[in-house]
């Protein structure tokens, strides 16, 4: 294993009830001042995070299989990230790159252009969140092509702004009551091997989707086809081999842009820098966020230079976009991934997960499929004897894991997916211990009605 540095003991240690008294007190304070629409899936309050553990305010040390939804890829307090942030804030916290620019923004853009797929000339624009990056990718695509229509997919999640809500498939909780949404967004079926007709391969699934585009939208009207190479919130759906290349080829043939939303799947999470690398697909534009800055708010659009340069001066940006402290954190995170060889670590985590869970999956009727890449793995829970989604079981398993000191997140259009997103810095012992707790929870609750 790579010689990863830790501040905190990498161990599960439960010393109080869940939630503990300090978390309960904080929750009372929260209920008085925090909007009810801001929900939390875990009812304990963090005090310290490092490597693969989250220590709460009551002193419980929990195994982290969530990484703040794939954000703390290098751990919650990686030394290089912390060092860079401290150095940055000692000089300045903000000047606005659109007013007085600074080297960190330029250096990070250089780094992102280097690690993203393709050897063509690239340019970069920095923002704050994944949704901002996706929305700006749409803006760039529309200006560069002179077209309006944007094609997205079933089970997609792209954000909570107006345009990205329109692009997101799931109604509750992301869209319900928030319309009307931005127009010229068109949804087509994605390749979902577990739920597609028997025998449908990636090329056939792409043909199904693109025939709908041709008939219902018109290829000449499409500015961009936007897809998560591994669909995140929709259930960690890995499209069948050949699906993404077929979409990219169609875009090239029809003058549309292929946009890879790598907000959750990117930055070494799947064992490569980006999930599209697994199939050798080179997007025209790519959106990046979450794991890129070690927990600081930062996102990016990276793409062909001529596309980003098609936008008029002042058309891209934002007051906080590419904040100097966030840029410093991102440079530290990228350095950490390279120095600790965390791409290889992600592949190792995948192997450990399969070694721990495959026999359980094969021996139970309530797990329809285990899927994913690298440290982005999910189990789809179903009613015994079929493929009917079983969200009650996913919820029960996640709750049981929390009671045993393991943070696990659910997702999926049907709420029946449990996703495993450990930091790439988690130790093997901690990973295996957490997987044992997870396995025991499945066995304990597999008869949930």
Order of alpha helices (4+ residues) and beta strands (2+ residues): alpha-beta-beta-beta-alpha-alpha-alpha-beta-alpha-beta-alpha-beta-alpha-beta-beta-beta-alpha-beta-beta-beta-alpha-alpha-alpha-beta-beta-alpha-beta-beta-beta-alpha
